């Protein structure tokens, strides 16, 4: 069962890549531990059904899938629909009839709804806008959207927010009809917003979900972006020009760059591990937030800003995304975003590939999981001026206390690998100091105690250390929460 589950996850992610062409790839490779290999006596069949195979990214996905299939000893079939919806439907039906081991079904969607119910999660979806619904010169229609909205509501877990198309700035590369233009997107987005507000008035529209950002090319230092930056695309302004309906929430997608997997295709957008703690690397999230805040102020003035897909690197994440080294970026992303705007960050992913908060298959929490757990437990929603310039060794963020008590909660990121940072405490404080034995460790420490699951997969107790008033020395390469 464990291996079947893994293969189902791999297939689902591979198909997502083809439908959402241009986004940060959703697990183009899989965990390499021997425990994930199928039993010698079993033969698993996986089909990778792509929209097309006409650009470097799709070809890289194909080659990566072939290599992983060979490593795992599975039977892989590569199919291309050549951007024809009818062909892709036929290929899916063919795979079902031929006994492939995994397919996304209605029951699996209900499983998503059950998961949301169990943990009290909010649910955001992107609505399809493809050849299966209409041609580019025809207006979008809600026939498919109505089915998933109605089913979800009837099942007792209504959709909480919706986007129209995932990364529409890539137009046809994101699954839109062949020949689709930005003007046609604006037409159809207006139709969807009106339909949404008339039929599901409590569900806000979130958009435009663009990948546009501050990526630099031609040998300059990478500044965010993803695989979409090598594909034809339009601007956020193009997606909003002439729109009649207003956004309820402004959204965008952000990655610090691309992973090692995509470095051969986009060398200008890949960061090496020895840069993961540096000022220029940590500044990317803030730069992206500031860039899009200007767009938000134009197209959704006074509204919240959501990052509806984010991670360290498009293409499944860098190999250090599952280690303590990525905690600097994760916590700095949260802190710097909060300074710019009120909103939400949706991390990609929960339990898939290197950037998953949980290790695939076994679901053991990785360092970033505990980092964001502490952020949510300690840092409140009111943001204060920390009165400290951002600099190496002192990325300081100040919030209200999440427990509602009087006082403040601080996060101090000492991203220097060699120097300590000293802070002066006005009174006794509770301290949660995150560190690791090595930067590439997959086990993080809090106040010197390893953060690992206990008996019965129980979360560990994460207790503060008491620090008296006066000077508190923060060692190099630590992230420290201070609650006063």
C-alpha positions, -999 to +999 in steps of 0.1 A: +000+000+000+028+024+008+044+020-026+010+023-044+004+055-026+038+068-037+031+060-073-003+076-072+014+108-058+040+107-085+014+104-113-008+131-099+021+155-097+034+147-131-001+153-147-003+186-127+029+198-144+014+193-178-018+211-170-001+239-152+027+244-177+051+271-165+045+270-128+071+257-103+071+221-112+052+199-087+076+171-081+093+162-113+115+138-094+107+116-064+125+106-032+155+084-039+156+063-008+156+026-014+125+021+007+105+038-020+114+013-047+086-012-057+090-048-047+109-068-073+078-089-080+056-059-088+054-040-120+038-005-118+025+013-149+026+051-150+016+074-178+029+109-182+003+127-203+017+160-214+000+189-232+028+190-257+065+185-260+075+216-278+097+235-254+128+229-232+108+226-200+085+199-212+114+180-226+133+183-193+102+169-175+101+140-199+138+132-194+135+135-157+105+112-156+123+086-177+153+087-154+132+083-123+112+055-138+144+037-147+156+042-111+124+029-096+119+001-121+085+011-132+068+009-166+066+045-179+046+056-210+051+091-223+021+106-242+016+140-258-018+155-265-003+182-288-025+208-270-057+190-281-082+184-253-100+156-271-068+138-276-058+141-240-092+128-228-088+098-252-053+092-238-066+092-202-094+068-211-069+045-229-046+045-198-076+036-175-085+007-198-050-006-199-047-009-161-026+020-150-022+021-112-034+057-104-059+082-117-075+113-101-111+105-094-142+120-078-135+100-047-100+115-045-115+150-046-138+140-018-107+129+000-094+164-003-126+178+011-124+153+040-088+164+047-099+200+048-128+191+072-105+171+095-080+199+100-103+229+096-085+241+064-096+267+040-098+256+004-086+277-026-090+263-062-080+275-097-108+271-122-101+255-156-102+275-188-093+252-216-103+238-250-126+213-234-148+242-224-145+266-253-123+279-281-104+311-277-129+331-298-158+318-276-166+331-241-158+309-211-188+290-196-192+277-160-203+241-168-173+225-152-169+251-124-205+246-113-199+208-109-169+211-085-185+241-066-218+223-062-203+190-052-180+206-026-209+226-011-232+196-011-205+175+006-202+201+034-169+217+026-176+247+004-148+262-016-135+292+003-117+312-025-112+308-062-087+319-089-095+319-126-067+299-143-034+290-127-007+314-139-027+330-167+002+352-178+014+320-196-019+319-216-020+287-237+010+273-219-012+272-187-038+252-204-059+280-219-074+275-254-050+275-284-043+310-296-057+326-264-049+362-258-047+385-228-078+403-241-097+371-242-085+363-207-099+396-194-132+389-211-134+354-194-122+365-160-150+391-159-175+363-168-162+341-140-162+368-114-198+377-122-208+340-121-189+335-088-204+365-071-240+357-082-238+320-072-213+319-044-212+354-029-192+343+002-164+330-020-139+358-028-122+360-062-084+359-060-063+370-089-046+374-113-022+347-100+006+359-122+042+346-121+056+380-132+084+392-110+119+405-108+139+378-125+171+389-141+187+371-170+219+372-191+243+362-163+231+386-137+222+375-102+190+355-101+161+374-085+132+351-082+110+335-109+104+300-122+101+279-153+075+303-167+103+328-174+115+308-204+081+306-219+060+331-238+040+352-215+022+385-210+023+410-181+001+414-151-010+447-166-021+429-198-042+406-177-060+434-161-063+460-189-100+468-195-113+445-168-148+454-156-150+433-125-128+440-095-105+416-076-114+407-040-078+397-033-047+403-053-025+372-058+008+362-074+032+332-074+068+334-062+099+312-061+134+323-052+146+307-085+148+272-099+162+240-085+192+220-095+169+199-118+162+229-140+196+246-138+207+232-172+176+249-187+177+281-166+213+286-152+206+323-147+178+315-122+195+290-100+212+297-067+240+276-053+236+263-017+265+285-005+243+315-013+212+304+006+220+324+037+231+356+019+215+390+019+210+390-019+192+356-017+170+365+013+160+398-004+142+380-032+109+374-013+108+410-001+116+423-037+087+402-051+063+414-024+072+450-031+069+446-068+034+430-065+022+455-038+025+482-064+003+461-087-021+454-059-025+491-052-036+496-088-059+467-093-071+459-058-066+490-037-069+484+000-072+446-005-051+418+009-023+402-011-019+365-013+010+344-025-009+315-038+021+294-046+056+298-031+087+278-024+124+280-024+128+268-061+106+258-090+112+223-102+106+204-070+128+225-047+165+225-041+181+195-024+186+216+007+150+227+009+143+198+033+172+209+056+178+235+082+195+257+055+162+267+040+147+278+074+165+312+070+146+318+037+113+305+050+112+326+082+126+357+064+099+353+037+072+354+064+087+383+082+095+405+052+061+398+035+043+408+067+062+441+067+049+449+032+013+438+034-015+419+051-021+385+035-015+348+032+014+327+018+005+293+004+035+271+005+042+245-022+040+217-010+028+200+021+042+165+015+058+163-020+093+166-033+122+184-016+103+215-006+075+197+011+070+205+048+066+168+054+087+140+041+068+122+014+053+088+023+063+088+060+051+124+066+078+132+092+080+169+097+110+187+082+127+217+097+105+242+078+074+226+093+085+233+128+097+268+118+063+278+105+046+261+134+064+283+158+058+314+137+020+307+139+021+299+176+041+330+186+038+358+160+006+377+161-011+395+132-002+431+142+031+441+127+054+467+143+084+486+131+113+467+145+135+499+143+164+478+130+176+479+094+178+445+077+215+434+075+236+403+078+232+389+113+201+410+122+169+403+102+145+415+130+107+413+128+083+425+155+047+414+159+020+413+185+019+381+206-002+353+190-016+344+224-033+378+226-014+388+258+002+423+261+037+425+248+055+417+216+070+387+198+103+391+179+120+370+154+158+376+150+175+358+121+212+357+125+222+346+090+259+351+095+277+318+095+306+332+116+295+361+139+272+362+169+245+389+174+237+405+207+203+418+217+194+436+249+163+424+267+144+450+287+129+423+309+128+385+313+117+368+280+108+334+266+132+323+240+129+297+213+162+294+195+164+273+163+197+258+151+211+226+137+243+206+140+250+213+104+233+236+079+223+206+057+209+187+086+173+174+083+168+176+120+164+210+136+170+219+173+150+242+195+170+253+225+193+224+219+165+198+217+159+178+185+125+184+170+114+149+160+081+130+164+076+110+196+057+078+204+026+074+183+039+102+160+031+128+186+046+163+181+074+171+204+069+196+232+085+228+221+092+247+254+108+281+257+140+288+276+138+317+302+162+345+295+168+372+321+168+409+314+201+421+299+222+409+270+213+378+251+239+365+227+226+348+195+250+323+180+258+324+143+234+306+120+204+307+143+168+319+142+155+330+175+119+339+186+118+362+216+085+367+234+083+396+258 
